[in-house]
Amino acid sequence: MSILHYSDDEKTRQFYQRLCQYKDHVLRMTYGYFQDDLLHILENFSSRSLLSELHSRNTPDIEKYQSLLNDRKTLARTLLKDIFLRGREAVIGLWVGLHVLQKDHGSPGLQAILEELHERGESLVEQIILDEHGHQLSEELKDVQNYHMKCLYEKTKKFIENKPPRCNQEEESFSFSARYVNLNIVSTDRFRGRSENELIETGARHEEYLMKTLNDLQRISSNKIFCWCHRSRLVPHIVMVSGVPGVGKTTLMQKFVYDWVKGDLYQRFSFVFFFKFRELNRLKDKVSLETMILHQYPYLEEQLENILQDPEKLLFIFDGLDESNHTMDFTSRHLCSHPKQLGHCGQIVVSLVRKSLLTGCSVLMTSRPTRLASIDCSVFQRIVEITGFLPEERQIYFENFFSNPELSEKAFTYVKQNATLYTFCYLPSYCWIICTVLSRSFQTASSDQQVTLLPRTVTQLFAIFIANILSNHSLEKSDAQKILQSIGWMAQHGVMNHRVIFEEIDLDSFHVDNKSKRLSSFLMESEEPVTYSFLHLTVQEFFSALVHYTDYSPETLQESLEKSISYPDGRGEMFLRFLCGLSDGTTRSVLTGYLDKQAAQASRDVITWLKILIPEEERLLFSNNNKQDLLNIFFCLFEARNKDLVLESLKSHRSFDLSRVHLSALDCTVLAFILNTCPNIEELILEHCSVDTEGLERLAPALHNLKCLSLTRNNLPDTSCTQLASVIRNNQSLKKLILSYNQLFGPDFEDLIEALTCPAGKIEILDLYEDDLPDSIYIHFPSVIRNNQSLKKLVLASNHLCGPHFSDLMDALCSPTSRIEELRLTFSNLKQDSCVHLASVIRRNQSLKKLDLFDSLFDPYLSDLMDALSSPACKIETLLLGRNNLPNTCCIQLASGIRNNQSLKILDLSDNCLSGPHFSDLMAALSSPDCRIQELHLERNRWSKNEKKALRELKRCKPNLKIFY
């Protein structure tokens, strides 16, 4: 069996020939280099398609792997190992097989690998060797390099966490091996156009990013950041790392430097210079690149000129572009060209990026998405985004945080059961806050205390976090309240003005006592010149909301509420959620003693204002412009935990339509809370909302009162069928279930069928339009049709109806127990045998009233259907035959059916080819007194003048007949 197939196209043959030119060591080294990427790619491939393709190319026998089909990780690992052991031919066979599969089932990551393998071959091997062993340096430079690495090692070897809320206020540090958890990085430009609060935006998209989109984007490990980029078709030297606050950008850069120092990463760089923009802000005057380097690395002074002689051996890392106070215009023409040339700090950085300074050097930069959306990023040859933790990595984080395995499992189990907290765990900084709170909660002696201290909402999480800090200080509560007030007003000023870095003058303006020991628990302090920032952006947003309960002013509160919804960039959204969350008395009780005497009045003000936000009219509530705003209001109601307010605000509504609003699993949790609180909601429309299996799982328990549920175009996989089956079984009110445009077929589809078969089911309308259902699925449908006495409308349009099992479906429809009144088989490409079976249904099914065969027939097979239509037993009232390319000769058969059928009232023959000599037969039948047709569609048939005249005459003779042509 040959590796190449006769049917392989020219590109595949060229790719194969290129691989054959590579020597064994090239194939071996590149195979090892791409091993981790291949593991990830194969884990997300269709295992059956992959094994079938590889078997056809003389790679390992697929029989060995049948038992591993349900364990993709083990399958991928075993397969890659076996192929390597089989040698050259097997490795080439794998690459060629993946090249073929890439056309229909691939990913950008696989495309990039195949391109790099084809384009670079030998040069890639040279790069691999260089990254492992580095450049040859003179003895003097080698000594300097060793000292430089030693200094960087001391700075980066420890993983430093923020001060936890305990009495001991010293920083805690750990080795990277004990604390660091790998982050997911993808190649993307999705940061563009982000206008909402960064945390909310990513929180609303993180499930899509982490699960589905990780397969659609190129996943990049840290040792591949400077590898071949298929977007720009080059090896990038200028790279931007994007990510929301707290997702781990700085930690990733620290790990990057740490791995370089240890010799594990990118030894092609002889020297790495790590700068934080926050620290570069102190360079107010003009400086040169040399001055900038020596300011941080003074020990390089003697050899710096020699070091800068080979720019291609240098890497500059700049962390936190969003924190820079310097002007950064990447389109500027005013650039520096020499390391000694003076310029502003921002000008020097831009010059490095633009390659006018130290041409050939590499630059790695980080930034929050908001800053990137306002600059020209075309200068970056690769843009990657850190998307946070996958579920598996969240669990690893908990295991690393808690030294006690039992406590770790207990904490993670609690968080996983709380959909809100679990969702936010995709951010490492949130993991730290959650673990910090839970570590204290689970260690309290009293079980009663544990219940009160365990958070259930994000507001409660931060309230407990702050309360834990405050309880560990001996200051009077009145003094603590003053601190909360001062930093609270500073926090709000920062939120409303997009400021996260504060200076001494800001602390003075808001009367913040920077000598207070308590302050260090809330703010992080940089080195000289001193600047301050909150532990996390969301901590700042929480304080900005809390201050209205610690220092109540009705006028200020009202002004802040109005401001919070006025910003188009959404900067006030989390602030508003926290305000609403603190309106809940139970949540506020955690902070008893630190609040204003009129905190309860502040709560009433917030609730009153929130009521006004919710439109009473349904058309306004779910208008396209309001849907996203409404979802934000739902979050506020969820945080407030005020079920009376939810019911009062939404009691007049019967339908929710959130179509085209992206709904993450967290959004679904919030929506489930609203639905559970509002038993009056009968219809839920979630079309094109990117609801995934996890989101559906969270929604399912709240769908018990619905009469109509539409989940069109959510790309739901077959694993969703389990949740859908649960909804059908538990909801005796559900009459309409629309599941069109999903990917439901698979092993779990039988769960859905079993639920639909239940005699107690009340489903009347089932829509499975274009769900990629194969013919084999119709083995299961007969039981639904025979046993479900409620099912009246069945939509199976645009699926794979042509096959041996279509007859099983038709036989069931012929059953006396079938109650199907409407059958839609649009875009079904029915062949002769299928038409014969369908004709039998038309003759024998006494309940079938509407049959939709739009774009489904071919002329040779029409006669069977027309004969059936002419049968006196036929009860069809609506027949849709549009866009079937029916020729003029069909008019004879149509005429016969029209004369003999006393039930037919609506006939659609639009978009066909009926014009011609036999058109008169059709007109005669329609003119007959026996014709009962009331509505006739003949659009897009290209009538001649005489035929149009005949149609007008028919309309005159039968004024009650509606004709469209």
N, C-alpha and C positions, 0 to 999 in steps of 0.2 A: 504494500500500500504506500503510495507516494505522498509526500507532504503537500505537494501542489495538486489541485483538482483541475480537471478539464474546464470547469465553469469559472475558475478564478479570473478576475479582470486583470487588466494590464498593470494597474497600480500594485495589486497584490503580488504579481509576478516580479515587478521591479523591487519591491520590498524584500521578497524572498532572495532574489539574486544579490541584493546588497548584504543581507545577513550571511550568505554563503561566502562572501569575500572576507568576512571577519575571521581572524585567527581565533583559536580556542581560548586563549587568555582574555581576549576582548569580550567574547561572549560570556565567559565565566565571570569577569569582573563587573560587567554591566548588569548581568542577571542578579548578582549580589547587591549591587548599588540600588536597584529598583525593587528589592525584595519587600520592604515595608509598604511601598506604594501598591505593589501587586497584591499583597495580602488584603489591603483595604478595598481595592477594586474588585477582586474576586469574591470577597465576602458579600458584595452588593450586586453581583451578577446573578442571572438566572442559572442555577447550578445545572439544570438539565440541558439547557442550550449550550453551556460551556463544555460539559462532558461529551455531548454528542459531537460538537465541532472538533474537539481534541481527539476523540476516538477516530474520526474520519481522517485525521492527519497523522495517524500512526504514533500517537502519544499514549500514555498509560491506559490500560483496559478499564473501561468505565464500570465494569461489574464490581471492581474492588471498592468503589466509592458509593454504591447505592445506599449502604447503611448510614452514610454520613450526609445524605441530602438535607436532613433537617438541622444539621449543625454546620452552618456555612463556614464558621471560623476554623473548625477542625478540618473541614474538607479543603479549604484554601491552603492551610498550612501543610497538610499532608501531600496535597497535589503538587505544590511548588517544590517540596523536598524531593518527592519521587522523580519529578522531571529533571531536577538538577543531577540526581544520581544516575539517571539514564543517559546523560551526556548530550553531546552536541546536537544530534538529530532531534531529540525530544525538546530541547530548548528552542531550536528554530521552529519546530512544529507549534509550540506554545505561542511564540511571537506571531507567527503567520495566522494562527487561529484567532488570536485576539485582534489582529489587523482586520480580519473579515468580520468578526462580531462587532467591532467598533462602529461599523456603518449603521447598524440598526439598534444596537444595545449598549453602545459605549458611553463614555463620559469624557469631559474635558481633561481630566487627569490622565486617562488612558491615551487620549489623543496626544497629549504633551509628551508622554513617555515614548510612544511610537515615533513621533516626529524627531525627538532628540536621538533616539537609537538610530534612526535612518540618516539623520543629518550629520551627527557628530562622531559616532563610532569610536575611532582611534583617539580623537581629541578629547572625548569624554573620559577615556581611560587615563590619559595624561592628567586630566583635572582631578580624577579620583586619587591618583597617586600623589599629586601635589597637595590636595586637601589632607592627606594622611601624613605626609612627611614634611611638607613645607619647603621653603627656598633655602638654598645654601647662602649663609651670611658670613661676613668677615668675623674674625674673632672678637673685635671690638663691639660690633653690632650685636653679636650673639650674647655677649655679656650684658649689654644694655637691655636686650630683649628679655633675658632671663630675670633681670631685676624688675623690669616693667611687669612681667607676668606675675612675679611674686607679690608686687604691690596690689595688682588687680585681684589676685587670689584672696588676699586679706580682706579686700573690700566686698567681694562677691561670694565668699564661701558660705556665709550665713544667710539663712532665710529669715528676715526680720519681720515680725508681725506687730501690728499696732498694739498699744497698751490695752490689755483686757480690763474689764471692770472689776478689779479685785483690789484689796488693800495694797498689795505690792505693785507699785506703779512703774517698775522697771520694764524695759522692752524685753520681749522674749525672742530668742533667736534659735534657729534649728539649722542643721545641715540640709542642703538641698535634697539629698537622698531620703531624708526623713520626712520632708514636708511637701516638696514640689510634686505637682500633678500635671501631667501633660495637657496642654491647651490645644483646641482644634483651630487650625488656621486654613483659610480658603482664599483663593485668588479671585478677587471680585472688585467691582466699582460700585457696589450697592449703596455706599454711603451717600452718593449724590442724591440731592433732592430731599434729604431727610430734614423735615421741618419741625417734627415733634420732639418732645422731651426724649433724649437719647435712651434712657432706661425704659420708658414706656414703649418706644418704637421697637427696641430689640426684644423687650418682654413680649410684645405682641407678635413678633416674628420668630422668636428663638426656636420654637419646635420645628417650624418649617426649615430654618437654617440648619439645625443640628441633625435632623433626620433626613428629610427628603432632599433638601438643597445641597447637603454635603455630597450627594451623588451627582448633582447637576453642575457643581462648581469643582474646580481643581483643588483637591485637598493637598496641603503642603506641610511637610514636617520641617522642623527648624533647620535641619541640615540641607534643605532643598530651597531655602529662600532665595539663594543666589544661583539656582539651577536654571536650565533652559525654560524660557517662557513662550508658550505657543501663541499667546496673543501678540507679542511684539516680535516673535521669531528670532530671539537672540538670548544670550546669557546676560541677564540684567546686572547693572552696577549700581543703579539708583532705585532703592526700594522703600515704599511707604507701608508701615504697619498701622492699620486703623482698628479702633475698638472703643466701645463705650466705657464710661468711668467704671473702674473696679474689675474689668474683665481680665486684667493681667498683663498689660503692655509693658510696664516697667519691670515686672518680675520676669517676663520673657527676655527682655534685654539683659537683665542681670544674669539669667541662666545662659544666655548666648555667650556673654563674656566669660562666665565661669567655665563653660565647656571648651571655649577656645584656649583658655589658660591651661586647662588640664590636658590639652592636645587631642580632644575628642571631636573638634569641630573646626572646619575651615582653616587649616594651617597654611592655606595659600596666602593668608594675610600675615605678614611678619609682625605688624603692629596694629593694635586696635585701640582707638581713642573713644572713650565713653563720656559723653556730656549730657547733662540735664538742662533743658532750657530754663527751668526754674532757677538754676544756679548761674546760668549765663546772663540772667537779667541784671545781675550786679555789675556787668561790664557796661557802664553807661557811656564812656567815652569811646573814641575810635581806637581800634586795636588791629593788630595783624593776626594772621592765622598762627604764626609762631608764638606770639604773645598769648593767644588764647590757649594754645596747647600747654605752654610752660606755666601758665597760671594754675593749671590743674596737675601737671606732671613736671615739676621743676627739675627733677633728676635727669631729664632728657636733654638738658641744655647743651652739653658738650657734643652730643651726636645727632641733635635734631636736624641739622642741615643735611647730614648724610642720610638720615632716615627718610627725609622728604624727597630725596633724589629718585626714588623708585615708587611713584604714586600707585602703580598697579598692585603693590604689596601692602597697601594701607586701607583700613576700614575706619570710617568715622560713624559713630552711633550718636544720634541726637534724639533724646527722649522727651516727649511732651510738647510738641509744637503748639498745642492749644494753650499752653501756659506761658508762652513767650510774650514778652512785652515789646519785642523788637519788630519793626516793620519787615514783613517777609513777602516781597514781591517777586514771584518766580518768573515773571515776564520782563523784569527790569533789564535795561541795557547797560546800567551802571554796575559793572562787575569788577571784581579784583582778578588779577592774573598772576600774582606772585605772592608767596608766603609771607614776605616782609611788607607788603603793601597794606597801608592803613585803610580801614573802613569800619562801618558800624557792624556789630556782631551779626545782625540779620543779613547784611550784604555779603559777609564772608560765607555764611551758610549757603545762601543762594548761589554764590559763585562756585562752591564745591558741587552743588547739585547740578548746576548748569555746565559743569566741566570746563569753565574758563580758568579755574584754579586747580592745580594738581590733576591735570587731565589723566584719566585712567584709574583714579582712586574709586573706591566704593563708598556709598553712603546708605546708611540704614536709619530711618526716621520713624517716630511714632506720633500719633495724634488722635484726638477724639474726632468722630465724624463731623461734628458741627463746624470745626475749623476748616476741614477739607472741603466742605460744601461751598466755601467762600473763596477758594483760591484755584488757580489754574494747575491742575494735577497732571497735565500732559507731559511734564518733565520727568515724571517717575516712570521707569520702565516696567515696574511691577507694583501693583497695589494689592496687598493682602489684608484680610480682616480676621481678627481673633473672635471666634463666635462663642467661646466659653466651653463649659463642661457638658459632655454627654452624660446620661444617667449613670453609666458605669464609673465615670470619673468623679461624679458627685459622691458616690459611695466610698471611693478610694480616699477622697478628701476627709470624709468623716472618720474613716479608719485611722488616718494619719493624725487627725486632731486629737482624738480621744485615746489615751494610753490604755484605757480599760476596754477590751473588745466587747464586753457585755453592754457597757454604757454607749459605745459607738453604735451597736446594733439597735439599741433602744431608741437613741436619738434619731437615727436615719429612718427607722420604721415610723416614728411619729411624724417626721417631716414628709415622708412619702405619702402618708395618709392625709396630709393637709395639702391640697392641690396648690394653694396660693404660695406657700413657703417653698414647696418642692420646685415649682416653676422658677422662682427667683434664684434657686440654687445653681442655675447655669452660670451665675457670676461668682467668681472666687471670693470677692469681698463680701457678698451676701452669705456665702457659706461660712465665712469667718464670724460674721455677726450672729448668724443663727446658731452655730456651734457654741459660741461664747454664751449666748442666752441659755441654751439648753443645758450646757455643762453646769451652770449654776442651778437651774430649775430642777434637774434630776438629782442633784446632790443635796437638796434640802431634806431635812430629817422628816418633816411631816408630809404625809401623802396629801393632806388637805392643801398645804402650801403649793405642792406641785401643780395641782389642778389650776389654781389661780395664776400661777406664774407661766404656764404654757401658752404660747401665742397661737392665735388662730387666724389673725389677719396681719397684714404688713404693718398697720398702725400699732397693733398690740405688740408686735415684735420690737419695734423701735421704742415704744413706751417702756417695755420691760428692760430693754437694753439700757436706756437712760436711767431708769429707776435703780437698776443694779449698781450703776456707777455712783449715783447719789447716795445710796445706802451705805457705801463703804467709806464715807467721809464723816468726820465728826463735827462739821460746821452746822450751825443752826439752819433750820429749814428756810427761815426768812432770808438768810444770806445766800442759800442755794437758789432761792427764787430770784434774787437780784441777778445772779450770774446767768440763769436761764433767760431772764428778760434781756439782758445786755447782748448776749451772743445771739439770742433769738431775733432781735431787731437787725443785727448785723447780717444774720443769715438771710432774712427776708430781703434786705436791700440787695444782697448778692444774687438771690434767685431771680428777682424781678429785673435785675440789670446784667444778668449773665456774667456774674463775677464769682470765681471760686478761689481766687488768691487774694489775701488781705494783708495789708501792711500795718505798721505801728500806728500810722495816722488814722487808719480805719478803726482800730481798737479804741483809740482815744475818742473818736467821734461818737462811738456808741457806748462809751464808758465801760469797756471791757477791761477787767483787771488782769493783766497778763502775768501778775505775780501769784495769782491763785493756783494752788496745786491742782484744784479740781479742773482747771481749764485744760490741762494737758491730757485729760481723758477725752476731751471733745475735739480739740484742735491739734493738728500736727504743725510743728515748728521747723522751718528750714534753717540752714546756717546763715551766717552774716552775708549780706544784710538780711535781717530776719523777715520772713514772710510767714503767713499762717494759712492753713486750709483745713476744712473739716475732714474727718476720717473718710468720708465718702460723700459724693454729691447728694445722695438720698438722706444722709444724716443732716446735712445742711437744710434740705427741704423739710425734714421733720421739725427741726428747730424753728424754721420760719412759720410753720403752722402752730406749733406749741405755744409760741409767744403770745398768741391771741387768747390763750387760756391762762397764761401766767400774768398777763398785763392787759386786761380787757379794756377796750375802748370801742364803743359801738360805731363811731364814725370811721375809725381806722380799719376796723374789721370789714365794714361795708365797702370801703374803698379797695381793700385788698381782694375781696371777693370779686368785685367788678374787674379789677386788673387781671386776676388769674385766668379769666376766659377771653381777655382781649388780645393776648399775644398770639400771632399766627404760628409761631414756632413751638407752641405748646409748653413753654417753660413753666407755666403755672399749674400744670395738670397734677403732678404729684403733690404739690403744695395743697391743692384743693382736695385731693383724696385724703390727705392727712387731716385737714381741717374737719372733713366729714367724719373720718374715723374717730377723731377725738370728741365728736358730739355724742358718742356712745358712752353712757355713764360707767359701764363696766370697764371699758378701756381706760377712761380717765381715772378710775379708782386706783389704778396701779401707781399713779403719781400724786395721790392724796397728800396734802401738806405742802406741795410745791405750787399749787394752782391759785389763781385769783379767786376771791370770794364770789365773784360774779361769773365764774366759769360756766355754770349751768345756763346763765342768760346768753353767754356766747354760743353755747350749744343750740339754744332755741333760735338764735339769729341765723345760724348756719342752716338749720333745718328749714326755716321759713324761706330763706333765699333759694335753697335747693328745690323746693316745691315750685317756685316760680319758673325755674329752668325747664321743667318738663311740660311740653305742649299737651293740651287736652285733646286736640283734634288728631286723629290717627294719620291723616294725610300729611300733617306737619311733623308728627312724631317720627315717621319713617321716610321722610323725603330724602332724596339722595344727598342733599347738602347737610342734613342733620344726623345721618346714621352714625358717623364716627363720633360726633359730639354726644349722641345718645349713649353710645357704648361707654364713653368716659363718665357719663352720669350714672350708668349702671355700676361702674367701679366705685363711685362715691357712695351709692346706696349700699353696695356690698361691704365697704369699709365701715359704714355707719351702723350696720347690723340692725337697722330700724325697719322691721317688717311692716309695722303699721303705716310708716311713711311710704313704703313701696306699694302696698295695697291701695292706699288712698290715692296715690299719684297715678296708678295704672289700672284702676278698677273698671274704668269705662272702655278699656281696649280689649279687643278680641283676637287681634292678629299682630304678630311681630314679623317684620320683613327687614332682615339685615343683609340682603343680597349684596354681593360684591364688597363687603367689609371683611377684611382678613380677620379670622378668628383663631387665635392660638388656643392651646389647651387651657391656659389661664383665663382667657376670655370666656371659654366655654364653662369654666367653673363659676365665673361671675354670672353668666347668663342662666346657668342652672339654679343659682340662688334666687334670681328674679322670677323664674318660671315656677319654682317650688312655692314661692310666696304669693303668686298670682294664679289661682286655680281658674280664673276667668279666661285665660289665654287658650284659644282653640286651634289657632293656626300659627305655625312657625316656618318661615321661609328662609332658608340658609343656602341660597344658590350662589355658587362661585365664591365660597368663603374660605377655601383651603382648610376646612375642618378635617382633621386627621383621626386616626383610630383612637388615640389618647383623648382627644377633644370629645369625640363621640361617647367614649366611655364615661367621661365626666358629665356629659349632658343626659345620658340615657335615663338615670333615675328621676329626672325632672320632666320627662316627656309623657307622664302617665295620664294627663288630662287632655292631650291634643286630639283634635279630629283630623288635622291635616299636617303632614310633615314633608317638607321638600328639601332634599339634600343634593340637588342637581349640581354637576360640575365641581365636585370636591375631590375627584381623583381618589376616592376611598378604595382601599385594597380589600381583598376578600376577608382579611382578619376583622374587618368592621362588621361582618355579617353576624358575628356572635352578639355584639351589642344591639344590632338591629333586631335580631331575633328576640332578645330580652325585652326590647321596647314593644314588639308586637304581642308577646305573651302577657305582659303586665299592663297593657293599655287596651281596655275593652271599648274605648271610645274612638280609637284611631280608625278612620275610614279611608283616608287618602295617603298613600306613601309613594313619593316621587324620588327615585334613585337614579335617574338618567345621567349619562356621561360620567360613570365611575369605572372602576376596575374590580368588580365584585367577584368574578369567577375565580375559584380556587378551592382548596380543601374545606374551608369554613363556609362555603356557599350552602352546603347541605343544612347547616344550622338555620339559615334563613328559610329554606324550603320547608323544613320541619315545622317551624313556627307558623308559616303561612298555611300549612295543612291542618293545623289545629281547628276542629269544628267550632270552637268557641271564638275564633278570630272574627273580627268585624271589618276587616279590610275590604273596601268596595272598589278602590282604584289602586292598581299596582303599575308603576311606570318604571321600566328597565331599559329605556331608550339608550342605545349605543353604550352598553356596558361590556362590550367585547365578550359576550356569552357565546361559547362554542356550541355546535350541534349536540354534543353529548349531554348538555344541561337539560335537554328536553326529555330525558329519561325521568327526571325528578318532577317536572311540572304537571304531568297528568294527575298525580295525587292531590296537588293543590286545587286543580280545576274540578276534580270529582268530589273532593271532601269539603271544600270551602264554599258554603252556600251564600256567602256575602259578596264574593268577588264578582264584580260586574264589568269592570274595564281592565283590560290587560294590554299593556304596551310593550312589545318586544321588538320594536322597529330598530333597524340598523344594527342587527346582530348577525351571527353566522347561522342562518336558518337552513341553508342547503346541506342536507346530509341525511343519513339513514334514520336518525331519531326524530326528524320532523314529523314523521307519520305518527309517532307516539303522542305528540302534542295534539295533532289533528283528531286522533281517535278519542282522546279525552274530551275534546270540544264537541264531539258527536254524542257524548254520553248524555242520557236523560237528566243526570244530576248537575250538568253544567249550567251555570247561571250567567255566563259571560254575555253581556249585551253589546260591548264594543271591543273590537280587536284591531290593534294597529300593528301592521307588519311593514311599515314604510321602509324603503331602501333595503329590501331583503333579497333581491335578485333571485326570485323563485324560479326553479326549473320545472320541467314538465311533470315529474312525479309529484312535486310539491303542489302544483296546481290541481292535480287530480285529487289529492287528499283534501285540499282546501275546498274544492267543489263539493266533496262529500259533506263537509261541515255546513256549507251553505244550504244544502238540501235537508240536512237532518237536525240542525240546531235550531230549536224553536225560540230561543231567547236572543240570538244574535241579531242586533238591529243596525249596527254600524260596522263597516269593514273598510279599513284604510290600507290601500295597496299602492300608495303614491311611490312612483319610481321603483317598482318591484317586479314588473311583468315583461314578457317578450311576446310578440305577436303569435308565434306558433302555439303558445300554451293558453291563449285567451278563450278558445272555443269551449274547453271544459268548464271554465268559470261562467261563461255566458249561458251554456246549457243549464247549469245549476241555477243561475239567476232566473231563468225562465220557468223553473219548477214551481208549481202551485204551493209547495211546502216552504218555499223560501220566504223568510220574514225580514230580509234586509230592507231597511228604510233609507240608509245613507251609504252610498258606495263611492269611494274616492279612488279614481284611476288616473289622476294627473301625472304628467311627466313620465309616461311609459313608452313614448315614441310609437304609439299605436298608429298604424297606417290607415289609409282611407278604406281599405277592404274590411276593416273591423266594424265599419258602420253597419254592415249587414247583420253581423252577430249582435251588435248593440241594439239594433232595431228589434230583433226577435225578443231579446230580454226585456226591453221596455214594454212591448205589447202584452207580454204574458205575465209580467210581475205587477201584482196589484198592491204591493207594499212599498215599493221604491218611491221615495219622496225627494231625495237630494242626490244628484248625480254630478260628480266632478270629472270632466274630461279635458281639463285645461292642459296646456303645454304638450300637445300631441301633434299628429300629422293627419288630421281627419279630412282636410280639404281634398276634394276630388269627385269623380263621377258617382260614387256610392253615397255621397253626403245626402242625396235626395231620399235614400232609404231611411236614414236617421231622422230627417225632417218629417217624413210621413208617419213614422212611429210616434214621434213627439206630438204630432197634430191629431193623432187618434184620440177619440173620446175615451178609450180604455186607459190611456196614459194617466198615471196618478202623480207624476213628477211635479213638484212645486218649485224646485230651485235647480237651475242648470248652469254649470260653469264650463265655458268653452274658450277661456282666455288663451292667448298665445298659440293660436292654431293657423294663423296666416290665411284668412278667408279671402276668396275672390269677391268681386263686386256682386255677382249673382248670388253667392252664398250669404253675403251680408244682407242682401235684399230678402232672401228666404228667411233669415233669422228675424228680421224686422217684421215680416209677415206673420211668422209664428207668434211673435210677441203681441201683435194686434189681435190675432185670433184667440190667443189664450192670455188675457190680461193678468190673470192671477199667477201665471208662471213667471218667476224671476229668472231672467237670462243675463248672464255676464259673458261678454265676448270682446 
